[in-house]
Amino acid sequence: MTLLVAGAGPAGSRLAERVAQQGIPVVLVDPLKAAEQNIFSSAAVPIEALTDLNIPDEAVSSYWHGWQLVDPQGRSHQWFAARDLGVVLDFGALRKQLWLKAQQAGVELLLGWRVKSVLSRQDGADVELQGPGGLRQTRSFEWVVDATGHHRSLIGAPERRNNSSAEELLEGFGMEWILQADKNSMAVWSQRLTFFLGCHWMPHGYGWIFPMANQQLKVGVCRLSPKSKPGLASLSSFLKRLISENQLDTLPILDRHGGVLSSTIGRREAHSRGRIVAVGDAVSTANLLGGEGIRHALRSAELLAPFLVALFESAHQRQCSDQKLLLEYENLLRRRLGWRWNLSGRLAKRTWWGLCDQRADRRLSRLIDGLSQRSSAEDLSALLFEYRFERYGLRLLPYLMGWR
Ligand SMILES: Cc1cc2nc3c(=O)[nH]c(=O)nc-3n(C[C@H](O)[C@H](O)[C@H](O)COP(=O)(O)OP(=O)(O)OC[C@H]3O[C@@H](n4cnc5c(N)ncnc54)[C@H](O)[C@@H]3O)c2cc1C
């Protein structure tokens, strides 16, 4: 009667904690050996997420209350609010805190282990685990959760039915360095999220500079292009350009990391298969427009937990079949993300895939000018974190949709 959770990112760790709190034995495995390893996420979240999703204070690196957009011509546009709008998390500290809470709830955490294969049976699953030094173990579990993020190691890639675009998987490839700044070099980046938009900065993508505690900066680029995976050399050359054109190239580099962000636009993929149920990025909860997924990963874990607990109850204790419960989870998550989610996915595809020439740059500049004239910092947060495109009415929507 044990649950196996594969992947100790935000989704897997939170889910493991919630299920263990209900008295069910849970094993959580991840090939990572330490929380600070490959801290790929730039981890900006809106302020409401701290309380709504119980994000531990210890994971907060810095607070921000402004937005800065650097347009294709290199002009900087700024918006500031009178209150904090969000935080930049320390992704390593976030993992560490979530692991700690999971262990306090009774979860057995196996670091340095990965799930190699799962064989679903009628009443459970046989799982092959691979540990340090090639060690192998086969163990049986009642249910297995795929929380392996974009790897989708157990649930697999979304199947495309009838060639529908709803299951089309879009992928963004990111690279980020952490720089040690000082008081002077920090001044123009602190207390705001800065994005660099336009082909000069990153064709089919964007760059960013986010402030962290101890005068550190997260500087990164992400590319979401219709073509295949960009080479590391290409990402790194745009990242170096961003660093040097902002006079940050003399700062010591503390860490280099990278990662992948992937989601289907319509989120129509199956969320379970046999004895495997998937959560977080593994079922496309990452939002591609703003490149953020931590809150949605945590939310999906909170939603899935009660369904998993119900799956552990014996059949005569409940009215619903396993299949019905799993379908309810899938539908609830879809409803919770809402119609704006689909629209933001479509906008992400149009915006990033189309950002490849001067015409697209001009469209982007007009959009930023429009935002400068009409919007507040709070409006930008509502646009990028709540996907409230309708607030901009008919004036802005055509720019976003690429009609002007
Ligand atoms: C460059 C970049 C920048 C980002 N910036 C932001 C941002 O500013 N704000 C934001 O909210 N989000 C951001 N994100 C997205 C965010 O980090 C993810 O949406 C979030 O981490 C998803 O959580 P998860 O738990 O679903 O998956 P993950 O965090 O990806 O965790 C999956 C875990 O599964 C493990 N794993 C893989 N294979 C196996 C296996 N076979 N067995 C066991 N374990 C396995 C991995 O080691 C990993 O620890 C960014 C992502 C990238 C790539």
The ligand as a Tripos MOL2 file, in Angstrom:
@<TRIPOS>MOLECULE
LIG
   53    58     1     0     0
SMALL
NO_CHARGES

@<TRIPOS>ATOM
      1 C1         14.9580   28.3940  -18.0480 C.3       1 LIG1
      2 C2         13.6980   28.2530  -17.2260 C.ar      1 LIG1
      3 C3         13.2130   29.3310  -16.5230 C.ar      1 LIG1
      4 C4         12.0420   29.2230  -15.7640 C.ar      1 LIG1
      5 N1         11.5950   30.2930  -15.0670 N.ar      1 LIG1
      6 C5         10.4800   30.1950  -14.3200 C.ar      1 LIG1
      7 C6          9.9920   31.2990  -13.5700 C.ar      1 LIG1
      8 O1         10.5670   32.3990  -13.5950 O.2       1 LIG1
      9 N2          8.8930   31.1170  -12.8070 N.ar      1 LIG1
     10 C7          8.2260   29.9300  -12.7450 C.ar      1 LIG1
     11 O2          7.2190   29.8080  -12.0320 O.2       1 LIG1
     12 N3          8.6450   28.8670  -13.4820 N.ar      1 LIG1
     13 C8          9.7510   28.9820  -14.2520 C.ar      1 LIG1
     14 N4         10.1770   27.8950  -14.9680 N.ar      1 LIG1
     15 C9          9.3510   26.6680  -14.9950 C.3       1 LIG1
     16 C10         9.3880   25.9000  -13.6770 C.3       1 LIG1
     17 O3         10.6890   25.7680  -13.2050 O.3       1 LIG1
     18 C11         8.7360   24.5510  -13.8890 C.3       1 LIG1
     19 O4          7.4450   24.7530  -14.4250 O.3       1 LIG1
     20 C12         8.6330   23.7650  -12.5770 C.3       1 LIG1
     21 O5          9.9090   23.5000  -12.0550 O.3       1 LIG1
     22 C13         7.8780   22.4710  -12.8300 C.3       1 LIG1
     23 O6          7.8630   21.6790  -11.6880 O.3       1 LIG1
     24 P1          7.7150   20.0940  -11.7790 P.3       1 LIG1
     25 O7          7.8210   19.6100  -10.3790 O.co2     1 LIG1
     26 O8          6.5300   19.7540  -12.5770 O.co2     1 LIG1
     27 O9          8.9730   19.6190  -12.6330 O.3       1 LIG1
     28 P2         10.5400   19.8200  -12.3690 P.3       1 LIG1
     29 O10        10.8060   20.9780  -11.5000 O.co2     1 LIG1
     30 O11        11.1610   19.8050  -13.7260 O.co2     1 LIG1
     31 O12        10.9660   18.5160  -11.5800 O.3       1 LIG1
     32 C14        11.0470   17.2680  -12.2010 C.3       1 LIG1
     33 C15        12.0210   16.4020  -11.4190 C.3       1 LIG1
     34 O13        11.9670   15.0640  -11.9460 O.3       1 LIG1
     35 C16        13.2650   14.5050  -11.8720 C.3       1 LIG1
     36 N5         13.3210   13.3520  -12.7860 N.ar      1 LIG1
     37 C17        13.5130   13.3330  -14.1380 C.ar      1 LIG1
     38 N6         13.4820   12.0670  -14.6190 N.ar      1 LIG1
     39 C18        13.2570   11.2620  -13.5460 C.ar      1 LIG1
     40 C19        13.0970    9.8420  -13.3840 C.ar      1 LIG1
     41 N7         13.1710    8.9890  -14.4240 N.pl3     1 LIG1
     42 N8         12.8950    9.3510  -12.1410 N.ar      1 LIG1
     43 C20        12.8080   10.1810  -11.0790 C.ar      1 LIG1
     44 N9         12.9310   11.5350  -11.1610 N.ar      1 LIG1
     45 C21        13.1530   12.0640  -12.3840 C.ar      1 LIG1
     46 C22        14.1730   15.6720  -12.2460 C.3       1 LIG1
     47 O14        15.4970   15.4820  -11.7520 O.3       1 LIG1
     48 C23        13.4630   16.8520  -11.5530 C.3       1 LIG1
     49 O15        13.9930   17.1320  -10.2760 O.3       1 LIG1
     50 C24        11.3470   27.9860  -15.7310 C.ar      1 LIG1
     51 C25        11.8450   26.8860  -16.4400 C.ar      1 LIG1
     52 C26        12.9970   27.0060  -17.1830 C.ar      1 LIG1
     53 C27        13.5090   25.8270  -17.9440 C.3       1 LIG1
@<TRIPOS>BOND
     1     1     2 1
     2     2     3 ar
     3     2    52 ar
     4     3     4 ar
     5     4     5 ar
     6     4    50 ar
     7     5     6 ar
     8     6     7 ar
     9     6    13 1
    10     7     8 2
    11     7     9 ar
    12     9    10 ar
    13    10    11 2
    14    10    12 ar
    15    12    13 ar
    16    13    14 ar
    17    14    15 1
    18    14    50 ar
    19    15    16 1
    20    16    17 1
    21    16    18 1
    22    18    19 1
    23    18    20 1
    24    20    21 1
    25    20    22 1
    26    22    23 1
    27    23    24 1
    28    24    25 2
    29    24    26 1
    30    24    27 1
    31    27    28 1
    32    28    29 2
    33    28    30 1
    34    28    31 1
    35    31    32 1
    36    32    33 1
    37    33    34 1
    38    33    48 1
    39    34    35 1
    40    35    36 1
    41    35    46 1
    42    36    37 ar
    43    36    45 ar
    44    37    38 ar
    45    38    39 ar
    46    39    40 ar
    47    39    45 ar
    48    40    41 1
    49    40    42 ar
    50    42    43 ar
    51    43    44 ar
    52    44    45 ar
    53    46    47 1
    54    46    48 1
    55    48    49 1
    56    50    51 ar
    57    51    52 ar
    58    52    53 1
@<TRIPOS>SUBSTRUCTURE
     1 LIG1         1 GROUP 0 **** ****
